[in-house]
Amino acid sequence: MQMCRLKSFIRRKRKKYRKSNSDYVAENVLSRDFYAEKPNQKMVCRCHRI
């Protein structure tokens, strides 16, 4: 490595994330009923990080 002038570096370890208890859980308004009589009446999205 010295002859080719190469250098190595140590990569940092990633932080370990621990799961936390959710403080606020929204109530289940839709109750898994996704049928809507009109368009744009019910809209759903998945939110992971707020």
C-alpha positions, 0 to 999 in steps of 0.5 A, spaced: 500 500 500 505 504 501 508 503 494 502 505 490 500 510 495 494 508 497 490 509 504 485 506 508 480 509 512 475 506 518 468 507 517 464 509 522 459 504 525 451 506 525 448 508 531 443 503 533 436 506 534 431 503 539 424 503 539 420 507 543 413 507 545 408 511 542 405 517 546 399 518 542 395 513 538 390 516 533 383 513 533 381 509 528 376 513 524 375 509 518 375 502 521 378 499 515 372 502 511 375 505 504 369 505 500 367 512 499 360 514 495 364 520 492 371 522 489 375 525 494 371 523 500 376 519 504 384 520 503 389 516 506 396 516 507 402 512 511 406 517 515 412 514 518 416 520 521 412 527 523 
